[in-house]
Amino acid sequence: MFGLAELCILASVVLVTLPVSFVILTGAWRMRHLESYRLCKTAAILAMLPIHAGFILGLPLGVWAFVLLNDPEVKAAFRANELQMQQAKARRRQPSRETAPG
């Protein structure tokens, strides 16, 4: 059915597109939750490149996401969420005074 050359080409395409698609999906998920600004920008750029099966949708959505990520209000929202997450993490690390023996 397939020769060795075709299988090698198919394997190389899969080995390139799967990680790229994973980064794009992870970036989209993180963008939705205002996390990992750099990953979101990377995912938007990768979505615009013709190296995955969803390029037809990836190009306009990647451009839209990239423009959106460059909006100052969106950048501020990412920063505010990151600060809030750091504060929550710091609160979790502090021992509770209510459970201290005494």
C-alpha positions in Angstrom: 0.0 0.0 0.0 2.7 2.5 1.1 6.3 2.4 0.2 9.1 3.1 2.6 9.6 6.6 1.2 5.9 7.5 1.7 5.9 6.2 5.3 9.1 8.2 6.1 7.4 11.4 4.7 4.2 10.7 6.7 6.2 10.0 9.8 8.2 13.2 9.5 5.0 15.2 8.9 3.4 13.7 12.0 6.5 14.3 14.0 6.4 18.0 13.1 2.7 18.7 13.2 1.8 17.0 16.5 4.1 19.1 18.7 3.2 22.3 16.8 -0.5 21.5 17.2 0.0 20.7 20.9 1.7 24.1 21.5 -1.1 25.9 19.6 -3.8 24.2 21.7 -2.0 24.7 24.9 -1.5 28.4 24.1 -5.1 28.8 23.2 -6.1 27.2 26.5 -3.7 29.4 28.5 -4.8 32.5 26.6 -8.4 31.8 27.6 -7.2 31.7 31.3 -4.9 34.7 30.9 -1.8 32.6 31.7 1.7 32.3 30.0 1.8 35.4 27.9 4.9 34.3 26.0 3.4 30.9 25.2 0.3 32.5 23.9 2.3 34.7 21.6 4.3 31.7 20.4 1.1 29.8 19.8 -0.4 32.7 17.8 2.7 32.8 15.6 2.8 29.0 15.1 -0.9 29.1 14.1 -0.1 31.5 11.3 2.6 29.3 9.8 1.8 26.7 7.1 3.3 23.8 9.0 0.1 22.1 10.3 -3.1 20.8 9.0 -5.3 23.6 10.4 -3.4 26.3 8.6 -6.5 27.6 6.8 -8.2 28.4 10.1 -4.9 29.1 11.9 -3.9 32.0 9.7 -6.8 34.3 10.4 -7.2 33.1 14.0 -3.4 33.5 14.6 -3.4 37.0 13.3 -6.5 37.9 15.4 -4.8 36.4 18.5 -1.5 38.2 17.8 -3.2 41.5 17.4 -5.3 40.9 20.6 -2.2 39.9 22.6 -0.5 43.2 21.6 -3.4 45.2 23.0 -2.3 47.1 26.2 -5.4 46.2 28.1 -4.9 42.5 27.3 -1.2 42.7 28.4 -2.4 44.4 31.6 -4.9 41.6 32.2 -2.2 39.0 31.8 0.0 40.9 34.3 -2.8 41.3 36.8 -3.7 37.6 36.6 0.0 36.6 37.0 0.3 38.8 40.1 -2.9 37.4 41.5 -1.7 33.8 41.0 1.6 34.6 42.7 -0.2 36.1 45.6 -2.4 33.1 45.9 0.6 30.8 45.7 2.3 32.8 48.5 -0.7 32.6 50.7 -0.9 28.8 50.3 2.8 28.5 51.4 2.3 30.5 54.6 1.4 28.3 57.6 -2.1 28.9 58.9 -2.2 30.5 62.4 -5.5 28.9 63.2 -4.0 25.4 63.1 -0.9 26.1 65.1 -0.8 24.3 68.4 -1.3 26.6 71.3 
